[in-house]
Amino acid sequence: MKFVVLTIFPEMINPFLESGMLRLAVERGIIDARALNIRDYADGKHRVTDDKPYGGGCGMVMKPEPLSRAIGAASEIAPTARRILLTPQGRPFDQAMAQYFAASDGLIFICGRYEGVDERICQEMVDDEVSIGDYVMTGGELAAMVIVDAVTRLLPGVLGGDESAEKDSFSGGLLEHAHYTRPSVFGGEGVPDVLMSGNHAEIEKWRRETSLIRTFLKRPDLLEKREFSREEKHVLTEWCRRIEELVG
């Protein structure tokens, strides 16, 4: 899979691509990831990529000519890649979108800066507008790195186990279950007995239950439109009954 990040700060992207999971994915040939400097496609001695907005107002706007050329160059590298503009106005990025992107041939990220990007680029050369949250950052570089990381780990051969990505938080619409490792006692707290039992069926049942309860406690919004299975309804009913007994 090919990733191309269009930015005026490639020095932010390259160390990320050369570290950890991303580096291994590149070395294994699973992904081809690179950053292109938008300034390389700008005119003039100073390679200017922004200008004042028509109609007045504060801030600067990224010029269409350098962006258009940079997008064209990226499309030569990844001809069938989706072109993603990273903007606070975009659709919220989530696990479902990560899975959708992971099934594509590649992604080209357009990292906005300043007050934004000339609207003609948005209308003519962008396939998706994506946001990683309802807040404003100085540029789209961090958002690009977030999406590259989330998508790459879903690609076959990237993670250590075939089921690792499938069992992550959000993959099944729930948060992931609780985890424990050595030592068996820490700070006076022990590991739940079921995890030490060797009974894999009971362990899996416990994990499903803790996943559901953790979601209920920490992210109840994820459950609002969920169609609960009979087992999940039973778990929540029993849990609520125990709480009622405790509070009297």
C-alpha positions, 0 to 999 in steps of 0.5 A: 500500500502506498502513502504519500504525505504532501506537506511543507514540513517533511522533516516532521514526517520522515522520522515517523516513517523511519520508526517502530511499526512503520519502519518494519512495514516499509522494510517488509514491503507492505507499505511504500510511504514518503513525504513530498515537500509542497514547496518543491512545486512552488514558483519563484526564488522563495517557493511561496505556498501561501497568499492573502485571502480574497475579501480580506481577513486574518491569516493566509491561505495555501495557494492552489498552484503548488498544491495542484502540482504536488497532488499531480506528482503524488498521483504519479507515485500512487495513481489509484490512491484516494486524496485526503484533505486533512481539515477540521471540516472533514468527517470524523476519523474512526476505526470504521474509516481506518478499515475502509482506507486499509482496503484501498490501494493507497492514500495521498494526504494533503496537509493544510496550514494557515487558514486553510486551502484554496477552495478550488483544490477542495472541489476539484482534487480531493476525494475525502475531507477528514478530521481527527477531532473537533479541535484546531492544530497548526497543520495536518501533519499530525493527523496524517501520521495518526491515520497512517498508523491506524491504517498500517496496523490493519494491513496483513503481516504488519502486527505480530498476530493475525488476530491482533488488529481484529481484537483492538478497541473499537474493531467490534464496536467495544473497548478492549478488555482489561489486560494483566501481565507479570508480576501476579501481584502489584501494589497489593492487587492480584491478577483475576483468578480466571486469567490464571486458571488455564480455562480458555473458554472462561477466559474468553467469556471474562474478556467479553464481559469486561470489554462490554462493561468497560465500554458501558463505564467509559464510552457509553456513547458507543452502545447507543446504536448497538444491537446487543446479543442475548449474552450481552444483554444478560451480562449488563442485566446481571451487572446492573442487578449487582449494583442495585444490591450494593447500593441497597 
